[in-house]
Amino acid sequence: MNALARKIAQVESAPPWGFFTAVNTAFAAFVSFILIGTLFSLALFPNQPYSLLLAWSIGAVLTIIYVNISRRSDREALRLEAGNSRLLIILLVGLAMALTIDLIGLIITDVFVPTPELLGLVVEDPGIISWLIAALFMLGLQPIAEQMVFSGVFFPAARHILGGWGGYIVTVGVYALFHYLVYGYPPVSGLWPSVISPLLAGFGIFAIRANSGSTRAAIVAQIGFGIFALLKLLVL
């Protein structure tokens, strides 16, 4: 734990973009997820159980494209390489963190609900298309898009200007706020899954990012959360 704390406190070299650019990137992701993707999906596929998942998938694709284009001249600074990270172990750590957070939530709330992203597949009657979109989103598009924004762009900029721990905490908070505004508002699934759970997930994922120095490791850790979310949905 002391080694991890030192890694979090250690400030990375300054990225070739400023904090204002990082905030703009997070805002662009929010607009892509909540506005552009939603308008496109609901206009073409209204009243479908997969409409929101498709909207968020479109938003994720747009976010990935935006980050790649806007950072094409300094892509190396996104730290998308695995480095010395053992990605299989990180995947299992992400899965274990998701299970632990969910068990704590179950003990505290006594409510067993899916992650907010997948709530529509419970209240509706999902089919194979819904499951395919859910798997594509939770295991690919969401972790790649979100971690390119928050681990790749936002995290190093925040830590450069706010210090190691300050940038870490602010990144966790902004990540949790993003999840609340995009997936959990209104909090139809309860305070724990829409607010507290993504906050705790953020602490774990960005600790992995700080410890490994790799955005790819953070992506893999979030894939672990996605695997758990899909497995949990199977038993509901």
N, C-alpha and C positions, 0 to 999 in steps of 0.2 A: 504493500500500500504506500509506503514511503517513496518507493521508486516511481510509482504512478503519480503521486502528488508532485514530485519534482518535475516529471514530464509535463504535467499540466501547467505548472508555474513557469516553465521554460518558454520564453517568447521565441517564436520562429523569426526568421529573417523576413523583412518587410516584403509583401507581395507587390508586383508591379501595378497595383491599383489601390485606390484609397478606400476609406470606410464608406464614404458617400456612394461610391460605385457599388460596394457590397450591398448596401441598403437598397439601392436601385435594382440590383439583381434579384434580391428577395422579393421586392415589390412586383417586379416583372413576372416572377413565378406565381405570385398570388393572383395577378390579373389573368395569367394564362389558365390557371386552374379554375378560378371561380367565375370568370367572365367569358373569355373567348371559348374555352372548351365547353362550358355549360350551354352557352347560346347555340353553338353548333350542334351539340348532341341532342338537346331538347327540341331543337327545331326539326331535326331529321328523324329522331327516334323517340317521340313523346310517349309517355305512359308505359315505358318498357322497364323491367326490373334492373336492367343494366345501364339505364340512361346516365345516371350519375357516375358510375364506374367508367363508362366510355368518355364522359366529359372530362373526368380527371386524367384519363389516359391521354386524351388529346392535349390537355394542358401540360402533362409531363413531357410529351414529345416536343411541344413548342418550347418548353423550358430548356430541354437538352439542346435543341437547335440554337436557342438564344445564347446559352452559355458558350457553346462551341464557336459561334460566330463572333461574339463580343470578346472572347478571350483567345482567338485564333493566333494572335501574335505572342502570347505568353501562356500557352497551354501547359507548358511544363510546370508552371507555378501552381497549377491546380492539384498537383501531386496525385495523379491518377494511377501511378505505378504501384505495384504491390510492395515494393521494397523488400525488406526482410520478413514481412508479415507472413504467417502461416494461415492462409485464408480458410482452410477447412476448420482449423481450431477456432478462428474468429467467428465463422458461421455457427459453430456449436455454442460458442459463448453468447452470441446474439440470441439464439434459440433458448438458451438457459435463462438469460435475462428476461426474455419475454414471458417465459413460464413463471419465473419468480415474481415478476410484477403482477401477473394475472392472479397468482395464488394469494398475494397480499391483498389485492383488490377484492377477491372473493371472500376472504376472511373479514375484511372491514365492512363491505357492503352487503354481503350475502346475496349478491346478484350475479348470475352467470350470463353475460351478454357478449355478442361478437364485437370486434373492433368497429368503430364508427364507419370506417370505409366500407365494411361488408354488411352493414345493418340492413340495407335494402334487399339483400338476398335472403333475409329471414322473414321480413314482413311481406315479401312478394313470393311468387312461385318461380324460382330460378330454373333456367334450362341450361343446356350445354353451352350456349353462347355466353350466358352470364358467368358461368364457371371459367370459361376460357379467358374472358376479359379480366375476371378477378385474378386469375393466376398470372396473366401477363402484367397486370398492374402491380400487384403486391410483390412479385418476385423479380420484376425487371424495371418497368418504367418508373414507379414511385421511388424506389431506393436510388436509382441512378440520377433521376432529376433532382430529388431533394438533397442528396449528398453532394452533387456537383455544385449546387447553390450554397448549401450551408457549411459543408466540410471543405469544399474546394475554394469557394470565393469568400464567404462571410467569415468563417472561422479564423483564417490567418490575418485578415484585415482587422477584425475586432480585437484579436490578441495583440496586434502591433500597437494599436492606439490605446487599449484599455489594460494592457498587461495580461500575463498568462491566465490567472484565475478570473480576472474581470472579463476578458474576452470569452473565456470558456462559459461562464455563467450567463452572459448576455446572449451568446449563441444558443445555448440550451433554451433560454426564455423565448427567443424569437422563433426557434424551431417549434416549441410547444404552442406558441400563439398562432403560428401558421397552421398547425394541425387543428387547433380549435376553430379558427375562422373558416377553414376549408372543409373539414370533415365533421366537426362536432358542434356547429352552430346552426340552428338552436340545439342545445345539448339534450336531444331527445333520448339519448342512451345513458344519461347520467353524468354527474360531475367526474367520477373516477375515470371512465374510459375516454371522455372528451377533453379533459384538462390534465388530471394528475398522471395518468398513464403515459401520455406522450412526453410529459415533463421528465418523468423518471427514465423513460427510454432515451431521451435526449442526453441526460447525464451519462448513461452508459455508452451510447454511440460515440459521443464526442470525447469521452475518456479514451476510447479505443483510437479515435483519430489523433488525439494528443500523444498517446503512447506509441503508436506505430508511425506517425508522421505521414500516413497514407490515406488519401481519400477513398481509394479502392477498398481498403480495409473497412472503412465506415459504411460503404455501400454493401459489402458482404454482411456486416453485422446487421444492417437493416433488413437484408434478405432473410436473415434468421428470424426476425420479428414477423416478416410476411409469411414464412412457412408456418410458424406457430398460429398465426391468425387464420390461415386456411384450414389447418388441422382442427382448430377449435370449432370452426364453422361446421365441419363434418359431423360433430357430435351434438350440435344443437337441433 
